[in-house]
Amino acid sequence: MIFQDTTKIKFVPLKDSLRKDSLKQISQKTVYNKLSGGVQKDTKDLSLFPAISLQQNLKGNFAGLYVQEPSGEPGTIQNMFLRGAPMPLLSKKDVYASQPLVVLDGVPLIGEHPFAFDIQQYDFNRIGPATNLLTGIDMNNIASIEVLSDLASTAVYGPRGVNGVILLKTKAPDGVSRSISFNSYIGMAQKPVVNTINGKYENEFRQRFYDIYTTNGRYSDDEAYPVYLSDSLNNVYSGKSNWTDLYYKNALVYGINLGLTGGSDRANFRFSLGNTKSSGVADDTGLDRYSAMFNINMKPVKWLLFSAMINGNRLNRDRNRTLRDRFAQINYFPDLSAPLAPNKDYYASYLNSYSKGFDDNKTNSIQGFAKLVATLGKFNISSSFNVDYNEGYRDIFYARTLLQGNSYASNYYGFNQRLMMENKATYDLKFREVHDFHFELGQSMIWDIYKYNYAYAYKGANDYIKINLLDSKPKLDNGADNPNYLVPTAFPRELTYRFLDKTADNLLSFYGKVNYSYNDKYFLSGILRADGSSNAQPTKRWFYSPTVSAAWNIKNELLKDEKFIDDLVLRASAGRLGRAFTFDNYAQGPQYSASVGYTGNLTVPGYNAIGVLTRPYSFGWVGYGVPWSYSDQLNIGADVAMLKNRLHVALDFYTKAEKNQLLGIPSYAEYGYKQSIESGLNMSNTGVDLTISALVIAKSKFSWNSSLNLNHNSNKLTALPRGLNEIIIGNRFLKVGEPVDQYWLLENEGIYTANSQVPVVNGQPLKYNGTPLKAGDPKWKDQNGDNIIDEKDKVLKGHSLPVLAGGFDNAFRYGSWTLNTNLYFNLGRKIINEEMANRFDFVNHEGSTDVASVKEITFWEKRGDYSKYPLYNPWSTIIPYRTDQDLFLENGSFLKLRSVSLGYDFGNFLKRKNIKVNKIYVYGSVNNVFVITKYTGQDPELVGYDGIDTGYGQPIPRTYTLGVKMEL
């Protein structure tokens, strides 16, 4: 295993880590350690990083765990994938279903549910606060983090842990020490340096195209030159571009946590309070967290232990003021012919209009458990009740001055709730001093509920009424227009739309487990579990999962006298684990639902004023006989300790076969359906995890610890529903035998500078979907030689997920001084630079009323290298700057110096002065120091789950912090 102390990451050999449990009296924990490749770290170093989310703390610290941070905006959703994505990521629903399970002191945490995306036209953000729920974990309260990635360790968590498990263990009272801890830091997030442009620059950029492709380099009505650029004397757009101080700012970050521990061996407690503020450097964003945690242990009699924990958080989030996100939220696009001006005064007037309204986002969360443990000789019986509840509120009001006279208000309330009842009984048996058995029976019941109430309204009476009026009545009872809503001087003309939805998911589980150890040389374990899910169809309600694992301690068997090797264990595990469906509507078979109205949102249809239900045409057809999805996994690993435990290596080879997954097949259009949701998608992930930790130098005054973790992962699609070999879904092409994270693109080979260069076959020029190519069009490779460029000529290229990812840590100690560095890297990943594609495709992104034509204030910021792109004819009907070509496919590999910290421990000084303070550690750190990459966009981390850089990711800032850690 890997542990971490205040100055270094190091392996603690299994023998040393289990001194309290003699190796001749093997416990369950010993067998588990031998059989699994779990990596555990304490958080003393991790808490030095001024992160606001758990994902930021985990990034680059565990082999196989890949973290996406698509935006530096505090509180936004960040994705985690453990040993690859288990399914093609076709939408955010798939991303939600791919996240590992996070367990806090035995409480499996619930996340947001993606069902709310069904009422939205765009999936940029989920309705409601859309706040990252894992920001509610204060690292100062966490004692250790363990990442479980193979079935030997995850099987006991059942279908919820099929994507891997992240175990968080809080700091608990030990009944011996009494202490007060104080941890605090304060710092600054530095605003980025940007290159601004104005209308004059934009005119010069576009003029090159006019010089080549228009008569005398002049535009005409056919080219529809935008008005805001046509007048070079207009200082609003062609004058100073000085908006950046209103958008980018140096921001304050700070954190404070106070902990109190006390009690005796019969009753003890720990209580902590904390506040963390993480301000973003762009668009006045930020997140405030207020947290409290309480742990208690009581032992009324020698054989009975009662434990309880409660963790509560309040999250207040200031969201961005992005036009795209706002327009997508309100389902309304005003006139987009003139974008925000780069002039500071005009941009300030826009911000003033925005400030007349509000966008309040609040999230409350609480996790806790109550547990009874009875130890009756060799029997151990435990029963616990766990709860995780979070609720979110979002109240919005946009004044009419912001929306061309059309005010807007919306209200959201939603909650996610998980209740869990768990019972477990264990029995340890030992005979003849060499045979050790551990028997375990477990049962659990999990009740999940997700619910939201959502309403929005337009056309309020005035900007002083900033609420959603629920008595709106734009229609009379007979269906005719209400005349009062057509008269400006009469009643308010608000139009109100209401939505509410609820889904529940129950999971009943039973499992049995047997561990066996022979003479500390051979270890065997078997788990058999049965899981029944309410999301499964009635004929397929139960799923049975077997798992077996084994380990061989070669050191104890063959190398007892070998002093060079301190420990050597080979281990393997194999098994199957069910994957419960995310949505309850898969369990229903053919069903009825609401239909989609003209707004693109779900509405309840009616007939003669009577509410009715229809077939779920937009969602898709779901038939009978849908089986469980499941994951077959194989893991082979080795743990080695050498050179008097100064060098440790953990190596794992794994393969994961994901089977019977659901996929929406475009089908049944003749019946009105969008798709048929069918089982049969299979894919695999194969890879290697490697962790190396070394105590390079170990002197009394100077030491150097170094740790490297790597993951190489490759995926492949192995089957499609109906026995299909390939399928097109949106802009994605899935083909059996190929990776699922590749881009489907045309290969660009340059530009046709003259009509004579266009290939001609049988008198016919090369065509793109029936349109002849001309001078100024791209040279797209005709892959099949049919003289037509179409979807058949697209090829699969690149990977949106990294081929190799990991981190490299170094910790130096000199006397009481410590220096820590952390490097983080992704290799083999490609990015589609959609922001650059949109910049060059100005003709098709000018003035039309759709989300693609929205221009943020950052439109007036130059990003990337324009000179590397050919000057195609932007008026060509084939859309030469389309994103589905490899022209905008860039190398997204990077190496980032994520943090550097320098600290001084005053412990020895205090001891010499006889000051009764256990610890005072003062440190300073710089985070997000630099990045080395060939990518020409903002930051190679600021991309979505699909590998596309839209330009909407806010910068991940460089931060400077000063902090102190004290224990009294």
Secondary structure, 3 states (H helix, E strand, C coil): CEEECCCCEEECCHHHHCCCCCCCCCCHHHHHHHHCCCEEEECCCHHHCCCCCHHHHHCCCCCCEEEECCCCCCCCCCEEEECCCCCCCCCHHHHHCCCCEEEECCEECCCCCHHHHHHCCCCCCCCCCCCCHHHHCCHHHEEEEEEECCHHHHHHHHHHHCCCEEEEEECCCCCCCCEEEEEEEEEEEECCCCCECCHHHHHHHHHHHHHHHCHHHCCCHHHCCCHHHHCCCCHHHHCCCCCHHHHECCEEEEEEEEEEEEECCCEEEEEEEEEEEEECCECCCEEEEEEEEEEEEEEEECCEEEEEEEEEEEEEEECCCCHHHHHHHHCCCCCCCCCCCCCHHHHHHHHHHHHCCEEEEEEEEEEEEEEEEEEECCEEEEEEEEEEEEEEEEEEEECHHHCCCCCEEEEEEEEEEEEEEEEEEEEEEEECCCEEEEEEEEEEEEEEEEEEEEEEEECCCCCCCCCCCCCCCCECCCCCECHHHCCCCCCCCCEEEEEEEEEEEEEEEEEEEEEEEECCCEEEEEEEEEEEECCCCHHHCEEEEEEEEEEEEHHHHHCCCCCCEEEEEEEEEEEEEEECCCCHHHHCCCCCECEECCCCCEECCEECCEECCECCCCCCEECCCCCCEEEEEEEEEEEEEECCCCEEEEEEEEEEEEEEEEEEECCCHHHCCCCEEEEEEEEEEEEEEEEEEEEEEECCCEEEEEEEEEEEEEEEEEECHHHCCEEEECCEEEECCCCCCCEEEECEEEECCCHHHCCEECCEECEECCEECCCCCEEECCCCCCCEECHHHCEEECCCCCCEEEEEEEEEEECCEEEEEEEEEEECCEEEEHHHHHHHCCHHHCCCCCHHHCCCHHHHECCCCHHHCCCCCCCCCCCCCCCCEHHHEEECCEEEEEEEEEEEECHHHHHHCCCCCCEEEEEEEEEEEEEEECCCCCCCCCCCCCCEECCCCCCCCEEEEEEEEEEC
